[in-house]
Amino acid sequence: MAIYYVFTQNHPLLQILVAVKELGWLCCAIIIKNIERSIMNKVETIYLKDYKAPPFTIKTCDLVFELFEEHTQVTSLLNIVKMDKGAKDLVLDSVELELLEIYLNDKKLDVSSYVIEDAHLRVLDVPEMFKLIIINKIYPHLNSELEGLYKSGAIFCTQNEPEGFRRITPYIDRPDVMAVLKTTLVADRGRYPVLLSNGNRESNFRLDDGRHGVTWFDPHPKPSYLFALVAGDLGVVEDKFITKSSKYVRLAIYTDRGNESKCKHAMKSLKEAMSWDEEVYGREYDLSVYNIVAVDSFNMGAMENKGLNIFNSAYVLADEESATDANFMGIQSVIAHEYFHNWTGNRITCRDWFQLTLKEGLTVFRDQCFSADLNSKEVQRIEDVKALRERQFVEDASPTAHPIQPDSYMAINNFYTATVYEKGAEVIRMLHTLLGEKKYRAAMDLYFEKFDGQAVRTDDFLWAMSSAGKLGFGAV
Ligand SMILES: [Zn+2]
């Protein structure tokens, strides 16, 4: 995610002032929500030392979204496996969801078989392996939480990092549960001609009542925070990219109608990022389509959902008439950042949110190097250090100073900080300097080879660096 440094642990008033200064009132609203939540709820502190592997995991998840103006019905079919033989009840994260029906291995459960708790759905006494179907209702047009599925203007949109998915359907909403997802969206054809989700487009159909549907399938297992959907009447700019191994990838940027002509620079930047990652890190894109949505109604900066990046249009749209050089460079950098997450964040993800810098620090370092290679190394470094001094040094000198991997948090939203992102990137840069280009690349190759498809820790990254670079630190 590219919404840097605003979620600090500062005094609430200071948080609001910093947020307004850095990103305007929209992002400030998120901070206010967090503060409101921590005042209203009894917030527990979560400790890294208390981490426990999930007692259950989800292998596959088939989702059907029936989108209507006044509500959305979500049907999820989960294939679940018990990992801890001693576990009895399945506990799913579930926040403000209206539960309609639950089926376990096709048998409808009555109310004696499950308990609806404060922020959970507890299914009692479940077997070793089973199929769970949950049908629930949500109200995206009333969702003002700025996470989960919401309707803004005429567009349905999602934001699930870090813990938004639990507002869509009951799920084990943690990054170390990685499932293969298939998503079907059904909506009015006239209002929502564009229906997007993660992965490759598998099929589409028309219904007699003026509605239509599209099914998307993502073969790569991923955590729920990378799930996305967008539905609306959007303009599109298309292009293509041929990967190093000659695979065809359709590129598309969807935007509010009328903004299509402002997407050229973003599209060029995307292709540059795809080439650079192949050349410098040996990483090819892994789906046959790469979709970007850039709309005014997206409330975060940018989000790296697998195969469907969503941006606020401010981070994508530019033309020679109105944008400055700095705007063009900013777009190049943020498009690349979200693209680079495909390998550092999505294919290899974080075991838990304490490892956030593993995906963010590393990806910031990668986008800094990309911008340096494509523009001026010296200017890029001066800009990066300037940003570090202006934001991260201030954080380090304040009562909110924290390490790039914290020991505890009350709300993970508070840790999308300059320290996790930018100081995290400096730590990776330090490793890069210690190892030198060749050994660093060998270490990254080892990291990708060993941990692809897994949810890992910063220690695992250090192990790869140490093994390939013979630096004598890090242990798995
Ligand atoms: Zn990011």
Residues whose N, C-alpha, C, O or C-beta is under 5 A from the ligand:
A	BS01	ZN	M1 A2 E360
